[in-house]
Amino acid sequence: MSQSVSDTPTQPLNPEDCQTMEEVRAGVDALDRELVAMLVRRQGYMEAAARIKPTIDDVRVPWRIEDVVTKVLAEARILGLSERIAEPVWRVLIEQCIEHEEKAWRTHRA
């Protein structure tokens, strides 16, 4: 079955150019797809870390957690992302990545 022109995804508008909720939703949906792809890559780094780290105690590194959050908040300030969004999102992301890395660490040594 061939794709019609109306079925082909179009480039979403920039937020400031949106005039309708459909345009806003299309932009959010497109961005969510990009975020998923980036998170897949981040997950790959967690799996590499699990393969490389010698002990399970090396998975959770408190100073590194704070280092990541500090860098994210600095970038958020530069780019205009609310720190009220950035910090809790990254802290949850980091915790979920640590859980994933712990599971991957155990899998590599099973």
C-alpha positions in Angstrom: 0.0 0.0 0.0 1.5 3.4 -0.9 1.6 6.3 1.4 -0.4 9.3 0.4 0.9 12.8 0.8 -1.5 13.4 3.7 -0.1 10.3 5.5 3.5 11.6 5.2 4.6 13.2 8.5 5.4 16.9 8.1 8.0 18.9 10.0 6.3 20.2 13.2 6.0 23.9 13.7 8.2 25.7 16.2 6.2 26.3 19.4 6.0 30.0 18.8 4.4 29.4 15.4 1.6 27.1 16.7 -1.9 28.4 16.3 -3.9 25.3 17.1 -3.8 22.5 19.7 -3.4 20.0 16.8 -0.1 21.8 15.9 1.0 21.8 19.5 0.2 18.1 19.8 2.0 17.2 16.6 5.1 19.1 17.8 5.0 17.3 21.2 4.5 13.9 19.5 7.5 14.5 17.1 9.7 15.6 20.0 8.7 12.6 22.1 9.9 10.3 19.3 13.2 12.1 19.3 13.5 11.9 23.0 12.8 8.1 23.0 15.6 7.7 20.4 18.0 9.7 22.6 17.0 7.7 25.7 17.7 4.5 23.8 21.3 5.8 23.3 21.6 6.8 26.9 20.4 3.3 28.0 23.2 1.9 25.8 25.8 3.8 27.8 24.3 2.4 31.0 24.6 -1.1 29.6 28.2 -0.4 28.6 28.9 0.9 32.1 27.4 -2.3 33.5 29.7 -4.3 31.4 32.8 -2.3 32.4 32.2 -1.7 36.1 34.0 -4.4 38.2 31.5 -4.5 41.2 27.8 -3.9 41.8 28.9 -1.3 44.3 30.4 0.7 41.4 27.0 1.1 39.8 25.7 3.8 42.2 28.2 6.7 42.4 26.7 9.5 44.5 29.3 12.1 43.4 28.5 11.3 39.7 24.8 11.7 40.3 25.3 15.2 41.6 27.8 16.0 38.9 25.3 15.0 36.2 22.5 17.1 37.9 24.8 20.1 38.2 25.8 19.9 34.5 22.1 19.5 33.5 21.0 22.5 35.5 23.8 24.6 34.1 22.7 23.7 30.5 19.1 24.2 31.5 19.9 27.8 32.6 21.7 28.5 29.3 19.0 27.1 27.1 16.0 28.3 29.1 14.6 25.1 30.5 13.0 25.6 33.9 15.1 24.1 36.6 11.8 23.0 38.2 11.4 20.7 35.2 15.0 19.7 34.6 16.1 18.7 38.1 13.3 16.3 39.0 13.2 14.8 35.5 16.9 14.0 35.6 16.8 12.7 39.1 14.1 10.2 38.2 16.0 9.4 34.9 19.2 8.8 36.8 17.4 6.5 39.4 15.8 4.5 36.6 19.1 4.2 34.8 20.8 3.0 37.9 18.2 0.3 38.4 18.6 -0.7 34.7 22.4 -0.7 35.1 22.2 -2.9 38.2 20.1 -5.4 36.4 22.4 -5.3 33.4 25.4 -5.7 35.7 23.9 -8.9 37.2 23.0 -10.2 33.7 26.6 -9.8 32.4 27.8 -11.9 35.4 25.2 -14.6 35.4 
